[in-house]
Amino acid sequence: MIRFHRLIAVGLVLLLSGCQRTAQVAADPLVIKELDALYTAVTARSPELLQASRSRLQKLYDTKHLERPAYQRLSRDIQQAEQGEWKAAAESLYRFMRAQRKPPN
C-alpha cells in the first residue's frame, strides 16, 4: 500500500511539474529585441547595459508588451546578475530564450 501511495505522489509531482511552461514573449518583436539586449548586457557583465535593459523592460511591461510572468522571470535574472551571479543569470536567460516558440503565422 505504501508503494502505491509513493507511486501516486511521484505521478502528481511529474504531472504538476510538466504543467509549468516558460512564459512566451516571441510574439512581440520589441520584447525579443530587448531580450537579446539583456542577454548581451549579462554576458558582457556590464552593469550599465544591465540597468538600461532593466529600464526598457519596465517600459515594455508598463505598456503591456510584456506580460507579468515573463517580466517577473526576467527581473529575477537581472537581480541575479546585479548580485554578481553573471554566469547563472546568463544560463537562465539562455534557457528562457531557448524555450520560446515562434507564434503561428
N, C-alpha and C positions, 0 to 999 in steps of 0.2 A: 504494500500500500504506500509506503514511504517513497518507493521508487516511482510510482505513478504520480505522486504529488510533485516530485522533483522534475519529472518529465513535463508536467503541465506548467510549472514555474519557468522552466527553460524555454518552452514554447511561447509563453506570454512575453518573455523578455525579447526573444527574437522577433516576434510579431511587432511589438511596440517599437523596437529599435529600427526596424525596417520601414516604419511609417514616417520617420523623421526624414524630411528631404531638405536639401540645401535650398535656401531662398534663391529665386531666379531673378536675374536682372538683365538677361540677354535681349529682352525685347526693346530696351531703350538704349540707343547708341550713345547718348550723353553719359549714361551710367557706365557703359562699357569703356568709354574713353577715360573716364575718371578712375575706374578700376585699374586700368593699365597705368595711369599716372601714380596711383597709390602703390602699386607693385614696384614701380621704378623708384619711388621715394624710399620704400622699405629696403629694397635690395641695394640701393646706393647708401643706405644708412644715413640719410640726410634729414636732420630734424626740421630744417627749413622747408624742404619739399613735403615732408610729412604734415607739417602744420597747414601748409597751403592746400594740400589734398583734403585734410580734415574739414577745412572751411568750405571747400567746394562740395564735398559730400553732404555737409549740413544744409547747404543751399538746395541741393538736389532733393534732399529729404523734405525740406520745408515747402518746396514747390511740387511735391507729390510725384517726382520722377523716381524716387527710391522708397520702397516700402519699408515699414518698421522692422521686420525680421532681418532684412538684408542690412539695413542701417545699423542695427544693434550688433550684428555679426562683424561688420567691418569696423565698427567702433572698438570692439574688443581687440581686434588685430592691431589697430592703431595704438591702443593703450599698451599692448604688449611691446610694441616697438618703442614707445616712449619710455618704457621701463628698462630698455636696453636689451630686450629679448628679440633682436632683429631677425635672427635666423628662424626662430619659432614662428614669428609673425609672417615672414616670407613663405614658409612652408604652409602655414594655414591659408594664406591668401592664394597660393598656388592651387591648393586643394579646392578652395571655393571657386576659383576661375575654371578649373577642370570640370567641376560639377555643373557648369552652366550648359543649358541645352538651347540650341537655336530654335527660335519660335517658328511655327509652321508658316509657310508662305501664303 
